[in-house]
Amino acid sequence: MKLNSLLMAVSLPLLLASCGGGNEATGELQDLINSRDKHKVSEAAGLTTYDFGNTEVASGTTMEARSKDAWRVYLNGPKLQPEDFGKLEEETSNGTDTLYRITGGPFAGGLLQKSSNGQISIASEAWVAGGN
């Protein structure tokens, strides 16, 4: 039974990314997040920084994490549009930044911010809640 639970924990996000709950973009971003230990840059005051470099989702991809589930990814020079990362509902816009609540897909509950300079950042639900 434990093996079955482990397999579900590993495969469920990938399954969601491959069908109605997401797409190739969410799957690629999840792969990066799951491989973070290979890209660790620094660790200080409970915050770990990662640099993935040029990826399938952006020309520059970095991440901050407080824990395995509480993370924020920055996509500089994104190769995709915000809606490629899940179902979105606009929360606010100030003319330079637009903030969306992710309501569908593997990142549901998180926030996506698109800046006027083209940068996209995605924060997990645990990051948004302030948890570790």
C-alpha positions in Angstrom: 0.0 0.0 0.0 2.8 2.4 0.8 4.3 1.8 -2.7 0.9 2.6 -4.3 0.7 5.9 -2.3 4.3 6.8 -3.3 3.5 6.1 -7.0 0.4 8.3 -6.8 2.2 11.1 -5.1 4.8 11.1 -7.9 2.6 10.4 -10.9 -0.5 12.4 -10.0 1.0 15.8 -10.8 2.4 14.4 -14.1 -1.0 12.9 -14.9 -2.7 16.2 -14.2 -0.3 18.0 -16.4 -0.9 15.6 -19.3 -4.7 15.9 -19.3 -7.4 18.4 -18.6 -5.7 19.8 -15.5 -2.7 21.2 -17.2 -0.5 20.9 -20.3 3.1 20.6 -21.5 4.1 23.9 -19.9 2.9 22.9 -16.4 4.6 19.5 -16.8 7.9 21.1 -17.8 7.7 23.6 -14.9 6.9 20.7 -12.4 9.9 18.8 -13.7 12.1 21.8 -13.0 10.7 22.2 -9.5 11.2 18.5 -8.8 14.8 18.6 -9.9 15.7 21.7 -7.9 18.5 20.1 -5.8 20.7 19.9 -8.9 20.4 23.7 -9.3 20.9 25.0 -5.8 22.8 28.3 -5.7 22.5 29.5 -2.1 20.8 29.0 1.2 20.3 31.7 3.9 17.7 32.6 6.6 15.4 29.7 5.7 15.3 30.6 2.0 17.0 28.5 -0.7 17.7 29.9 -4.2 17.9 27.9 -7.4 19.0 28.8 -10.9 17.9 26.6 -13.8 19.2 28.9 -16.5 17.7 28.7 -20.0 14.8 26.2 -20.0 11.8 25.1 -22.1 9.6 27.7 -20.2 11.9 30.7 -20.1 15.3 32.0 -21.2 16.1 32.6 -17.5 14.4 30.6 -14.8 15.1 31.0 -11.1 13.3 29.9 -7.9 13.1 30.7 -4.2 11.9 28.1 -1.7 11.1 28.0 2.0 10.3 24.3 1.8 9.4 21.5 -0.7 5.9 22.9 -1.1 6.4 26.6 -0.5 8.2 28.1 -3.6 8.2 31.0 -6.1 9.5 30.7 -9.6 10.7 33.6 -11.8 10.5 33.3 -15.5 12.6 36.0 -17.3 12.0 36.0 -21.0 9.1 33.6 -20.8 8.5 31.5 -23.8 4.9 30.9 -22.8 1.8 32.9 -21.9 0.3 33.1 -18.4 -2.7 30.9 -19.4 -0.2 28.1 -20.4 0.2 27.4 -16.6 -3.4 26.7 -15.7 -6.8 28.2 -15.5 -6.5 31.9 -14.3 -8.8 34.5 -12.7 -7.5 38.1 -12.8 -7.3 39.5 -9.2 -5.8 42.9 -9.8 -3.9 45.0 -12.4 -2.2 48.3 -11.9 -1.1 49.0 -15.5 2.4 47.5 -15.0 1.7 44.2 -13.2 -1.3 41.8 -13.4 -1.9 39.3 -10.7 -3.9 36.2 -11.4 -5.2 33.5 -9.0 -4.5 30.0 -10.5 -7.8 28.2 -10.2 -7.1 25.1 -12.3 -4.4 22.7 -13.1 -1.5 21.5 -10.9 -0.7 24.9 -9.6 -4.3 25.7 -8.4 -4.4 27.9 -5.4 -1.2 29.7 -6.3 -0.7 33.1 -7.8 0.8 34.1 -11.1 2.1 37.7 -11.7 2.9 39.1 -15.2 4.9 42.3 -15.2 5.0 44.8 -18.0 8.6 43.9 -18.6 7.5 40.4 -19.6 8.6 38.6 -16.5 6.2 36.0 -15.1 6.4 34.7 -11.5 4.4 31.8 -10.1 4.0 31.2 -6.4 2.7 27.9 -5.0 -0.3 27.8 -2.8 1.9 27.1 0.3 4.1 30.1 -0.5 1.0 32.4 -0.8 -0.3 31.1 2.5 3.0 32.0 4.1 3.7 28.4 5.1 6.8 26.3 5.0 
